[in-house]
Amino acid sequence: MSDDYFSEKRTTNLVFWATGQMAKGMLYAAVFLIGIGLMLWVLYGIGRLLPEESKQAPSPYGALVIETPVTVA
């Protein structure tokens, strides 16, 4: 039998390291996206628990609109 199967060369070691790093990055990204999704679902659930009257309030941004006529001389 040949021992070539069990001998690990530098390029093989580098390929396994790079693959592991990419898998670790994919795992971090998946955890991050799942976390954002869970936070959005929690906010949606809190919004569903609020009474209907709280959703019919006037916009708080109405006081920011300044309706003054603009005159150009």
C-alpha positions in Angstrom: 0.0 0.0 0.0 1.0 3.5 -0.6 1.3 6.1 2.1 0.4 9.0 -0.3 -3.3 8.8 0.8 -2.4 9.7 4.4 0.3 12.3 3.7 -1.0 15.8 3.8 0.8 18.4 1.6 1.0 22.1 2.1 -1.6 22.9 -0.6 -4.0 20.3 0.9 -3.6 21.9 4.3 -4.2 25.4 2.8 -7.4 24.2 1.0 -8.8 22.7 4.2 -8.0 25.9 6.1 -9.6 28.1 3.5 -12.7 25.9 3.3 -13.0 26.1 7.1 -12.7 29.9 7.1 -15.5 30.2 4.5 -17.7 27.8 6.4 -17.1 29.9 9.6 -18.0 33.1 7.7 -21.2 31.5 6.4 -22.1 30.4 9.9 -21.6 34.0 11.2 -23.7 35.5 8.4 -26.5 33.0 9.0 -26.5 33.7 12.7 -26.5 37.4 12.0 -29.4 37.2 9.5 -31.4 34.9 11.8 -30.9 37.3 14.6 -32.2 40.2 12.6 -35.2 38.2 11.5 -36.0 37.2 15.0 -35.8 40.8 16.2 -38.2 41.9 13.4 -40.7 39.1 14.3 -40.5 40.2 18.0 -41.3 43.8 16.9 -44.1 42.6 14.7 -45.5 40.5 17.6 -45.4 43.5 19.9 -47.2 45.6 17.3 -49.9 43.0 17.1 -50.4 43.1 20.8 -51.0 46.9 20.9 -54.6 48.1 20.9 -56.1 49.3 17.7 -56.5 52.9 19.0 -52.7 53.3 19.2 -52.4 52.6 15.5 -54.9 55.4 14.5 -53.0 58.3 16.1 -52.1 61.3 14.0 -48.6 61.4 12.6 -46.0 62.8 14.9 -44.2 64.4 11.9 -47.1 66.9 11.2 -45.4 69.5 13.4 -42.3 69.4 11.4 -43.9 70.5 8.2 -43.6 74.3 7.8 -46.2 75.7 5.4 -45.0 79.2 4.6 -45.2 80.6 1.2 -42.0 81.0 -0.6 -41.6 84.4 -2.4 -39.0 84.8 -5.1 -38.1 88.4 -5.8 
